[in-house]
Amino acid sequence: MIHIEVASHFNEDAFSYGLALGLADRLRAELGDVRCDVHGEEPTIRLSTQGIAETLNDITVEVTGCCDAVVERVRRIVEEARG
């Protein structure tokens, strides 16, 4: 399953933490076992924010992977999942 990191600073605010966990769950459901078609590697997603997250738009989603193709594929899915 895809690896999603939730930055530790979300623990400082229960609402922000809840938003981040909800987004992480939604992304796991949407992405499932997505892997690079060329290299077979799983991408990594990191969720973070500057200050308190009041909406999903306040959460930064950083996608890293073995190549641009898998990163772009995951970014498209992330944008759809965020609504």
C-alpha positions, -999 to 999 in steps of 0.1 A, spaced: 0 0 0 11 36 -7 31 53 21 16 85 34 34 105 60 15 129 82 38 156 96 41 156 134 31 192 138 -6 182 130 -7 168 165 -7 204 179 -43 210 168 -69 183 169 -90 197 141 -60 199 117 -49 164 127 -84 151 120 -84 168 85 -50 153 77 -59 118 88 -92 120 68 -73 131 37 -47 104 43 -75 77 45 -92 91 14 -59 91 -6 -51 55 5 -85 44 -8 -81 63 -41 -45 53 -47 -46 17 -34 -14 0 -46 -4 25 -73 31 18 -86 52 32 -113 45 13 -146 82 14 -156 101 9 -123 75 -9 -101 82 16 -72 56 30 -49 55 68 -45 55 85 -12 31 113 -1 38 137 27 10 159 42 20 191 60 7 226 67 19 261 77 1 267 109 -34 254 116 -53 237 87 -89 248 86 -97 233 52 -82 206 30 -68 235 9 -46 244 38 -28 210 37 2 208 14 5 174 -4 41 166 -15 45 136 -38 78 120 -45 86 90 -66 111 73 -88 102 93 -119 80 122 -132 54 99 -147 43 83 -114 45 116 -96 22 133 -121 -2 104 -121 -5 105 -83 -8 143 -83 -38 140 -106 -55 115 -84 -47 136 -53 -63 167 -68 -94 147 -77 -96 132 -41 -93 167 -26 -124 178 -45 
